[in-house]
Amino acid sequence: QFLMANKLDTAMWISRLFTVYCSALFVLPLLGLHEAASFYQRALLANALTSALRLHQRLPHFQLSRAFLAQALLEDSCHYLLYSLIFVNSYPVTMSIFPVLLFSLLHAATYTKKVLDARSSNSLPFLRNLLEKLNANQQNILKFIACNEIFLMPATVFMLFSGQGSLLQPFIYYRFLTLRYSSRRNPYCRTLFTELRIVVEHLIMKPSCPVFIRRLCLSGISFISRLAPTVA
């Protein structure tokens, strides 16, 4: 009754569980490397479906207008719909599957707990314990996802020069990264950029750091800072 009363949430729960399943079989290629590539695409397609459903839930009345598009781009679900479309037809990259896997796992765990509560307050204690441990590490998981999002930017450039990526992919991914940086719901991308800058500046200001490396890093920090979008 609980599942039928929340059909859209249930559909997203099932698609997230399928995303976790496909992502796991890509990361751990138990069925062979050839099958792993197909699971990579299935995971991203399932994530695209979940993101589209979530976006429909957040913005139910579609309008073909610039205002609607601007509002949609503020939603995290729109960001990850774009993310799935960027990588679904590209060469499989293990780094790119971790954000999809971990976000799906976190959201699926939250809804699984609701399903268990609807069934009984004491049902499946072992599973509840696992879900509690996952929830306790949520902040670390979100930071790890943000770290993946950041380091995928140079990875897309490397893929381009190695012949495994398209010319447009780095530019489209840069747009995705600016959306994540400006996210209203998830500040972890901004936080990680700040923390990485502090760590790098601390290291290069040590007397043992060569001058040319210090200048190179400061130039890199200045360049990245200019590319960063303004956040209201």
C-alpha positions as CSV (number, residue, x, y, z in Angstrom):
1,Q,0.0,0.0,0.0
2,F,2.9,2.4,0.8
3,L,4.6,1.7,-2.5
4,M,1.4,2.1,-4.5
5,A,0.5,5.3,-2.7
6,N,3.9,6.8,-3.7
7,K,4.3,5.5,-7.3
8,L,6.8,8.1,-8.5
9,D,9.0,7.7,-5.5
10,T,8.8,3.9,-5.8
11,A,9.7,4.1,-9.5
12,M,12.8,6.2,-8.6
13,W,13.7,3.8,-5.8
14,I,13.6,0.9,-8.3
15,S,15.7,2.7,-10.9
16,R,18.2,3.7,-8.2
17,L,18.6,0.1,-7.1
18,F,19.1,-0.9,-10.7
19,T,21.7,1.8,-11.1
20,V,23.5,0.5,-8.0
21,Y,23.4,-3.0,-9.4
22,C,24.7,-2.1,-12.9
23,S,27.4,0.2,-11.4
24,A,28.6,-2.5,-9.1
25,L,28.9,-5.0,-12.0
26,F,30.9,-2.4,-14.0
27,V,33.3,-1.6,-11.1
28,L,33.6,-5.4,-10.3
29,P,33.5,-7.0,-13.7
30,L,32.4,-10.4,-12.5
31,L,30.7,-11.2,-15.8
32,G,33.7,-10.2,-18.0
33,L,35.1,-7.0,-19.4
34,H,32.8,-6.9,-22.4
35,E,29.7,-7.1,-20.3
36,A,31.1,-4.5,-17.9
37,A,31.0,-1.9,-20.7
38,S,27.3,-2.6,-21.3
39,F,26.6,-2.3,-17.5
40,Y,28.3,1.1,-17.6
41,Q,25.8,2.4,-20.2
42,R,22.9,0.8,-18.4
43,A,23.9,2.5,-15.1
44,L,24.0,5.9,-16.8
45,L,20.8,5.4,-18.6
46,A,19.0,4.3,-15.4
47,N,20.5,7.4,-13.7
48,A,19.2,9.6,-16.5
49,L,15.7,8.1,-16.0
50,T,15.9,8.7,-12.2
51,S,17.0,12.3,-12.8
52,A,14.3,12.9,-15.3
53,L,11.6,11.6,-12.9
54,R,13.0,13.6,-10.0
55,L,13.1,16.7,-12.2
56,H,9.5,16.1,-13.2
57,Q,8.6,15.8,-9.5
58,R,10.4,19.1,-8.8
59,L,9.0,20.9,-11.9
60,P,5.8,19.1,-12.9
61,H,4.6,21.7,-15.4
62,F,6.9,21.7,-18.4
63,Q,7.2,24.9,-20.4
64,L,9.2,25.6,-23.5
65,S,10.7,28.9,-22.2
66,R,13.9,30.4,-21.1
67,A,12.6,31.0,-17.6
68,F,11.7,27.3,-17.2
69,L,15.1,26.2,-18.5
70,A,16.8,28.6,-16.0
71,Q,14.7,27.1,-13.2
72,A,15.5,23.6,-14.3
73,L,19.2,24.2,-14.3
74,L,19.1,25.1,-10.6
75,E,17.9,21.6,-9.8
76,D,20.5,18.9,-9.0
77,S,18.5,16.3,-10.8
78,C,18.9,18.4,-14.0
79,H,22.7,18.5,-13.4
80,Y,22.9,14.7,-13.2
81,L,20.6,14.2,-16.2
82,L,23.2,16.3,-18.1
83,Y,26.0,14.3,-16.5
84,S,24.5,11.0,-17.7
85,L,24.1,12.3,-21.2
86,I,27.8,13.5,-21.3
87,F,29.2,10.0,-20.4
88,V,26.7,7.5,-21.7
89,N,28.2,7.2,-25.1
90,S,31.8,7.9,-24.1
91,Y,34.7,5.5,-23.4
92,P,33.9,3.9,-20.0
93,V,35.7,5.8,-17.2
94,T,35.6,4.3,-13.7
95,M,35.8,7.7,-12.1
96,S,32.6,8.8,-13.8
97,I,30.5,6.0,-12.4
98,F,31.2,6.6,-8.7
99,P,29.0,9.8,-8.4
100,V,26.1,7.9,-10.0
101,L,26.7,4.8,-7.9
102,L,27.0,6.7,-4.6
103,F,24.1,9.2,-5.1
104,S,21.9,6.3,-6.1
105,L,23.0,4.3,-3.0
106,L,22.3,7.2,-0.6
107,H,18.9,8.0,-2.0
108,A,17.9,4.3,-2.3
109,A,19.0,3.8,1.3
110,T,16.8,6.7,2.5
111,Y,13.7,5.4,0.7
112,T,14.4,1.8,1.8
113,K,14.3,3.0,5.4
114,K,10.9,4.5,4.7
115,V,9.7,1.2,3.2
116,L,10.9,-0.7,6.3
117,D,9.2,1.8,8.6
118,A,6.0,1.4,6.7
119,R,6.2,-2.4,7.1
120,S,7.2,-2.5,10.7
121,S,9.3,-0.5,13.2
122,N,11.5,-3.5,14.0
123,S,11.7,-5.3,10.6
124,L,15.0,-6.5,9.2
125,P,17.3,-5.1,12.0
126,F,20.5,-6.2,10.1
127,L,19.5,-4.1,7.1
128,R,18.5,-1.2,9.3
129,N,22.0,-1.3,10.9
130,L,23.6,-1.1,7.5
131,L,21.4,1.8,6.4
132,E,22.3,3.6,9.6
133,K,26.0,3.2,9.0
134,L,25.6,4.4,5.5
135,N,23.7,7.5,6.7
136,A,26.4,8.2,9.4
137,N,29.0,8.4,6.6
138,Q,26.9,10.5,4.3
139,Q,29.0,13.7,4.6
140,N,32.2,11.8,3.7
141,I,30.5,10.1,0.8
142,L,29.2,13.5,-0.5
143,K,32.8,14.9,-0.3
144,F,34.1,12.0,-2.2
145,I,31.5,12.5,-4.9
146,A,32.5,16.2,-5.1
147,C,36.1,15.2,-5.4
148,N,35.2,12.9,-8.3
149,E,33.3,15.7,-10.0
150,I,36.3,18.1,-9.8
151,F,39.0,15.6,-11.0
152,L,36.8,14.4,-13.9
153,M,37.4,17.8,-15.5
154,P,41.1,17.2,-16.2
155,A,40.2,13.6,-17.0
156,T,38.0,14.7,-19.9
157,V,40.8,16.8,-21.3
158,F,43.2,13.8,-21.0
159,M,40.6,11.6,-22.7
160,L,40.4,14.1,-25.6
161,F,44.2,14.1,-26.2
162,S,44.4,10.3,-25.8
163,G,41.7,9.8,-28.5
164,Q,39.1,8.4,-26.1
165,G,36.9,11.5,-25.8
166,S,35.1,14.0,-28.1
167,L,36.0,17.6,-28.6
168,L,32.8,18.9,-27.1
169,Q,33.0,16.7,-23.9
170,P,35.4,19.0,-21.9
171,F,33.3,22.1,-22.7
172,I,30.0,20.4,-21.8
173,Y,31.5,18.9,-18.6
174,Y,32.9,22.4,-17.7
175,R,29.3,23.6,-17.9
176,F,28.1,20.7,-15.6
177,L,30.9,21.6,-13.1
178,T,29.8,25.2,-12.9
179,L,26.3,24.1,-12.2
180,R,27.5,21.8,-9.4
181,Y,29.6,24.7,-8.0
182,S,26.6,26.9,-7.9
183,S,24.2,24.2,-6.5
184,R,21.8,25.5,-3.9
185,R,21.2,22.1,-2.3
186,N,24.7,20.6,-2.4
187,P,27.6,22.9,-1.4
188,Y,30.2,20.2,-1.3
189,C,31.7,21.0,-4.7
190,R,32.4,24.6,-3.6
191,T,33.7,23.4,-0.3
192,L,36.1,20.9,-1.9
193,F,37.4,23.6,-4.3
194,T,38.1,25.9,-1.3
195,E,39.8,23.1,0.7
196,L,42.0,22.0,-2.2
197,R,43.0,25.6,-2.8
198,I,44.0,26.0,0.9
199,V,46.0,22.7,0.9
200,V,47.9,23.7,-2.3
201,E,48.6,27.2,-1.1
202,H,49.9,25.8,2.2
203,L,52.2,23.4,0.4
204,I,53.6,25.8,-2.1
205,M,54.4,28.5,0.5
206,K,56.8,26.2,2.2
207,P,60.5,27.3,1.8
208,S,61.4,23.8,0.3
209,C,59.0,24.4,-2.6
210,P,60.8,25.4,-5.8
211,V,60.0,28.9,-7.0
212,F,58.8,27.8,-10.5
213,I,56.4,25.3,-9.0
214,R,55.0,27.9,-6.7
215,R,54.5,30.3,-9.6
216,L,52.9,27.6,-11.7
217,C,50.5,26.6,-9.0
218,L,49.6,30.3,-8.2
219,S,48.9,30.9,-11.9
220,G,46.7,27.7,-12.0
221,I,44.8,28.9,-8.9
222,S,44.3,32.3,-10.5
223,F,43.1,30.8,-13.7
224,I,40.6,28.4,-12.0
225,S,39.3,31.2,-9.8
226,R,38.5,33.3,-12.9
227,L,36.6,30.4,-14.4
228,A,34.5,29.9,-11.2
229,P,30.9,31.3,-11.5
230,T,29.6,33.8,-9.1
231,V,27.3,32.3,-6.4
232,A,24.4,34.4,-5.0
